[in-house]
Structures are given as structure tokens and as C-alpha cells.
Amino acid sequence: MEFELIAKTFMGLEPVLAEELTSLGANNVQIGRRMVSFTGDKEMMYRANFQLHTAIRILKPIAHFTAKSAEDMYTQVRKIDWSKYIEPGKTFSVDSVVYSEEFRNSRFVTYKVKDAIVDQFREATGDRPNISVSNPDIKLNIHIAEDKATLSLDSSGESLHRRGYRQESVEAPLNEVLAAGMILMTGWRGETDFIDPMCGSGTLPIEAALIARNISPGVFRKEYAFEKWPDYDADLFDRIYNDDSQEREFEHHIYGYDIDMKAVNTARLNVKAAGLSNDITIEQADFKDFTQPKERSIMITNPPYGERISTPNLLATYKMIGERLKHEFTGNSAWILSYREECFEQIGLKPSIKIPVYNGSLECEFRRYQLFDGKMKIFRHDGGEVKTEDERKAMAEKHRFKKNREFKQRLEEEQENEDGDIRSFKFHSLERAENKKKFEPRPDRREKHDEDNDRRRPFGQRGKFDNKGGNRRFRDDKRQPRKSEKSFRRKKDE
């Protein structure tokens, strides 16, 4: 039986999420503001949580109603039979998202919903369920737009951007969902090498490897909220979790560089925790020493904005980026996420496409630069393509981009992206140090790698590809594929 579902995401990623849902087999996919609605059965809900790269959380609406006052809110919530969702002895919590003149305080809405549920149980049984903010058994979400309210079960629990592979972090790391969205927007699926010359804690390289290999980002998660629901189907989720038949080989390589050795060590630790060391190389290097790669490549990077972290010579940094791209990245495309218009101007190159994206409360742009030798006319005459047909259509959309965009603009506090968990990249000084390592030639891909570099699942080593597909097999016969009665625990590489 199919039911309504909502996938939450960050502003600017809605079309990417919709495409993911369509590929997953969801029905009635419709794009909204920071969300995509769709329909599906229980398996679709489990898969959406486990497989989507660009969703923050998956909600299952259980009631839509009109509430013009606090009394309306209380009455409508109390009409719901909560015994179907909250079992005796179980705890619950309520999150509120409010855009309304009548309900200006989201905490007040939370209290009214909580009171209605508690009063229903007290009247029916003489007992009341307890509230747990930190680790509830049932997590509810109420969304109010003026007088229209939607009350939902939160099937995800902890935000889906918290994949589970991050062991350490640099200051203000790039959010995993935003990183995955950036990569998917480029159309890259592993057809070439991938380069991030300012990789920080390694989020872009790791998300790129998951996309290239078509690995579900949920393999690192400890748990999902739906596992505590009364109708949880453990066997169904075990089948989804242990099915690696859609994973694929990756014949190219991913390179991450940073001038800060602490960031390099952090990125290496995270890559190893994800078990992706065979696919990702992290090195210490200064972007101004970057040289033309031997293989066809795509570059996706998130340079410093100078917004949250003080950055000396910010404009000079962007000028250097443009110079390196122009002279040492010809024949390839580079994608850059940034915030300040004056920074983009310093790059000195004409972007072929601009995509508005929110990084936290910052209204940024994700721009593509197509690098080629000689003049544009010759490049096109030789078959070069600056924009695809889909990109031309997107750029032609009315009001797609604001005229004279004010790059200092902020979202209002109540409209900030959910959890406030997208952050800008930590800047590392680009001054050359005598002991800094220059960009090294790429290692031979055919070089034999250690078994210790293999990605570890929460129950041990990554399963080999089974020729028949459909099940993960594990090298260590002391470990078994995930079973429902066991909790998620990831063994770290030694």
C-alpha cells in the first residue's frame, strides 16, 4: 500500500533530490520549497532513508488540517488516534517548523501538540507517555504555513547528512548533503578523475566515491527512527541493507589536496573510516603549485568565503585560482561554490552556468568553468560544448537568478536551513612554506593496495561483489551481514 512521503533537503537541491527519487522508483514526485513530496510503500520509505544522497530526512505525513488558533491546533491533534503510533512505555518528541502570523513561536506549537497527545493518553489509560528530546522512540514533525498544518512521523531520526564516516573534522566542514548535491548537479557519475584542491576534511572526495561506486550513504548509519516504529519490518530492511547488487566498479581515481597538514590527516582518517582508500588519494599540496593533470578530470571545490573565518588575501586567492585553471586545467571543467560576487570576479573567467545554492544562511552560487585552449569559436567548431541542452533550458528559466543579487543577503532566522548544519569551508593560508609538498604525479592505478584499505561496513569489512548480485559477502568469516537483532556498530580500521 502506497502512502504520502516528504523528503526534506536544502534550498537549491530540490531538483537533484527529485531526480534521485524518480530513479529510485518513487511515484507522484513533486518539487516544493526545500522539500520533495512523493508516494511509495514501506520499502520505498526504507530505501529513501538508506539510499538518497541529497535528503536531510524522510517524513511520513499522518494528518493535514487547518488551524487558525492554538485551540484549533490542540483539537485537531487530539483527534488522531495516537495509540496506533506510540506504544505504552514509549517516549516521543515534537519538532516544529512554523511560517505563520498566528503561530510565531515554534516552541509554543511544540507544547500544544505535546499537550494534546499527553491528554489523550491520560484520559484513555490514566497514564501518559514521557517526552524525550535526546533519544525519543517516536519523533514527530509539525509544519505550519499560515493556517495549513501537516503533522508527520519522522522516519529518519538524526539528520541524514550525518552519514557516520566522519571521525574528525576541520573547522566549519562542508555538509555531506550539500557536497553530494553539488557533485550530482555536475552530472559526474565517475566517468573521469575527480579533483578537489581544497578538500578540508575530505567531504567532497568521499561523497564523490560513494556516487561513483553507487554505494548507499546509509551503510555507515547506526540506526533510523523507523526501526522503533510498531510496524517495523526487520526482514525487509535487512534485505535492503545487505543488497549490494547495484554497486559498481570505479575505473578512475579521486584526488584531494590541502595545504594544511592537519586537514590532510583528518581527511585521510575519514577516508579510511569509510573504507575508500583504494579510490581516494589525499595529499598535502598548495593550489598555486597545481599542474595540468595527465588524465581527463573534473574539479569540484569549495574555496574559503572569508565569511565565518577570517581570511587574509581572499581576493588574491581567487585570482590565483583563476590563473591556475586557465593555464593548468585546459580541456576540463571546474565547478566552484562561493558566496561573494567580488570573489567570482577575481577568477577572471566566464562561467558557462550559475546555479543558486544555499550554504547555511548564505545565498551562494555554484558556477561551472569550461576550460579550453584558444578562442571559443574554434572550441565550438571542433565539437566542444560549453552548455548542454538541459543547461540552456535551465539558464533560460524566467527569474532563475536575481538581478543585482545582494551577496550580503541572509535568510530570516526562522527560514534558515534545517538544523543549521551546512557550514562554509575552513580556509588554510596559501602562503608557501619551505617544507610544503608540491602536487605529486598520480600513482599507477594498477598498483596493488593493502587489504586494510577496504571499506568497512558497520559489521566489518566491505563485501566483495557477488557475480550473482543481491547479497553482501564478507571476507572475515567471523562476521555476518547485518541482522536486525544486532545494533549498528562500525569497526574502525586498525
Buried (B, 14 or more C-beta within 10 A) or exposed (E): EEEBBBBBBBBBBBBBBBBBBEEBEBEEBEEEEBBBBBBBBBBBBBBBBBBBBBBBBBBBBBEEBEBEEBEBBBEBBBEBEBEEBBEEEBBBBBBBBBBBEBBEEBEBBBBBBBBBBBBBBEEEEEEEBEBBEEEBBBBBBBBBEBBEBBBBBBBBBBBBBBBBBBBBBBBBBBBBBBBBBBBBBBEBBBEBBBBBBBBBBBBBBBBBBBBBBBBBBBBBBEEBBBBBBEEBBEEBBBBBBBBBEEBEEBEBBBBBBBBBBBBBBBBBBBBBBBBBBBBBBBBBBBBBBBEEBEEEBBBBBBBBBBBBBEBEEBBEBBBBBBBBBBEBBEEBBBBBBBBBEEBBEBBEBEBBBBBBBBBBBBBBBBBBBBBBEEEEEEBEEEEBEBBEEEBEEBBEEEEEEEEEEEBEEEBEEEBBBBBEBBBBBBBBBBEEEEEBBEBEEBEEEEEEEEEEBBBBBBBBBBBEBEEEEEEBBBEEEEBEBBEBEEEBEBEEBE
